[in-house]
Amino acid sequence: MKKSVAIIGGGIAGCAIARVLSKYDLDIHLIEKEADVGWGATKANTSIIHPGHEEDAAIHPLRAKFCVEGNRIWRKWAEEMDIPVSWPGELMIALDDGGMETLEHYLKLGEKNGVEGLEIMGREEIKKLEPNVNENAIAALWAPAAGLIEPWEACIALAENAADNGAKMHLNTEVKGIAVGDGKLRGLETNRGFMKVDVAINAAGLFADEISGMAGIDDFKICPRKGQYYLFSDDAMPKVKRIVHMTPTEKTKGVYAVTTVEGNLMLGPTAEDLDFDEKEERSTTEEGLDYIWENARKFLASLPPRNKVSKMFAGLRPEPPDGKYIIRAYESPWGFVNVAGIRSPGLTAAPSIAEYVAKLMEEKLDLRMAEKEGWNPFRKGMKRFSRLSDSEKQHLINRNPQYGNVVCMCKEVTEGEVVEAIERIRKLGAGITMDSIKFRTLAMFGECQGSFCRSRIASIISREAGIPLWQVSLKGDGTEYGIGDIKVLQRREKDEG
Ligand SMILES: Cc1cc2nc3c(=O)[nH]c(=O)nc-3n(C[C@H](O)[C@H](O)[C@H](O)COP(=O)(O)OP(=O)(O)OC[C@H]3O[C@@H](n4cnc5c(N)ncnc54)[C@H](O)[C@@H]3O)c2cc1C
């Protein structure tokens, strides 16, 4: 009989593992407590595919190995799964002599890690690569291998591809307990009942310490480390051509300026250690945002006016003790695997982590990892109307008039795309929510942040999902918008109250 494997957590790590394991003759189950994949650390980060020159292999061997390999694997995966990426390269800027020593330190680290194309350059060459660098920059470390990716789209693509290859998706399913007997994993207690599995891979991000504790392994804690950001509107100028940041500190790679794959300038993040019990604390603060602004001004010649900021937001890094990834298969309970503390550069590292986990299962758990026939590495991304030529747009509208109805003006998203997103969400077994539409179509991501299109999109969801308008939610149960007939809402409140 096929061995059954549960992956707990549908972030970038869990989804990458699901995709890699879907190659083998195993019964794969991805379990995610939210209505959709990618809503944990994966949805709010700097979106950089790091080259690997900032990882010290002597201190963090796994991070260094996975980062360099992950950067290489993403090139192939992005092509196979039609994931939006760009490869602008990165400039680490030194503003003084101390900074110069740091550049040399990272050049050496990078060379040891096998990062290609690293080069220290002077002000004239920097200006050619990035005209918006401040005059006081004395030198920079150029890393041409650095890239940018749409993190949520990457996560969705991995989940879709894994599902196409037979992995079963369990969204809105929360692991509440782990059953262990005679030193072996027996199964998972979830809000939807008991699930008997042979292997459980814990990729629960910020909550990986709690899941590990349920299996009787409670020797580490995951601490949230907050990162705040500014995201600018499409027309905010000047943007940056490269990924730019100042020399890092021991704790953080520092404030970055990037132009996202979608073409928006983004500044951030901060690095603020929170308490263990603050795993949902994603507020932005005046202090944090001012810190980003002041730091960005140190290395950028000019910034767009603040009224061009379209969004301020924060993400939480799942920070392990000493910054070390905890990736281990245990002898007791046999069948339990931790993929915990996947802090930065986890987005970059995820493909390589997933391949490592497949090896662990073979070597440490003695699973026969037989490749199955007909595994399909390809997945086609969503049609993005705004990226088509005029003639392609016309052709699409002729075939389906829903593509002629633009619902989100800021990002030029059409009804046809919203309907396609709903079909994909349904196929994945995810919740048809406003956020799951947003992350697939980019509607509500623009300057007006949804104030124009929210009700239109809610109406399409209501029509396609066959639910009343007031039941359309932001991200699942308990987050209903309550759009619609006020009398219906009042009656509902009365009935419930
Ligand atoms: C501010 C910031 C900037 C960053 N910048 C970069 C960068 O530029 N480049 C880079 O490479 N990395 C970056 N990172 C790191 C990267 O985002 C993370 O390493 C990566 O997203 C972690 O992925 P994950 O799958 O381990 O965790 P997550 O994405 O958090 O996924 C864990 C999932 O588990 C689910 N879950 C939790 N508990 C349960 C349960 N009981 N039952 C079922 N499901 C559960 C959660 O809902 C969640 O979806 C950054 C991170 C942050 C926060």
The ligand as a Gaussian input file, in Angstrom:
#p B3LYP/6-31G(d) Opt

LIG

0 1
 C        9.291000      40.749000       6.387000
 C        9.817000      39.529000       5.691000
 C       10.696000      39.648000       4.618000
 C       11.183000      38.514000       3.978000
 N       11.896000      38.649000       2.829000
 C       12.310000      37.536000       2.161000
 C       12.957000      37.662000       0.911000
 O       13.040000      38.736000       0.318000
 N       13.451000      36.526000       0.332000
 C       13.341000      35.301000       0.928000
 O       13.865000      34.344000       0.393000
 N       12.665000      35.163000       2.089000
 C       12.123000      36.244000       2.700000
 N       11.414000      36.124000       3.861000
 C       11.230000      34.796000       4.443000
 C       10.078000      34.025000       3.821000
 O        8.930000      34.819000       3.653000
 C        9.763000      32.854000       4.735000
 O       10.964000      32.159000       4.988000
 C        8.783000      31.878000       4.125000
 O        7.650000      32.544000       3.632000
 C        8.358000      30.865000       5.182000
 O        7.478000      29.970000       4.568000
 P        6.780000      28.817000       5.413000
 O        6.035000      28.002000       4.438000
 O        7.776000      28.150000       6.285000
 O        5.785000      29.578000       6.409000
 P        4.356000      30.237000       6.141000
 O        4.277000      30.925000       4.853000
 O        4.034000      31.030000       7.363000
 O        3.388000      28.976000       6.055000
 C        2.991000      28.239000       7.195000
 C        1.537000      27.844000       7.000000
 O        1.146000      26.941000       8.039000
 C       -0.207000      27.184000       8.341000
 N       -0.504000      26.638000       9.662000
 C       -0.046000      27.068000      10.854000
 N       -0.546000      26.325000      11.850000
 C       -1.329000      25.380000      11.275000
 C       -2.139000      24.314000      11.801000
 N       -2.236000      24.079000      13.118000
 N       -2.834000      23.545000      10.928000
 C       -2.759000      23.775000       9.579000
 N       -2.023000      24.790000       9.046000
 C       -1.313000      25.563000       9.886000
 C       -0.300000      28.703000       8.279000
 O       -1.633000      29.158000       8.119000
 C        0.592000      29.033000       7.083000
 O       -0.130000      29.155000       5.881000
 C       10.850000      37.233000       4.494000
 C        9.948000      37.123000       5.550000
 C        9.383000      38.261000       6.099000
 C        8.299000      38.112000       7.114000

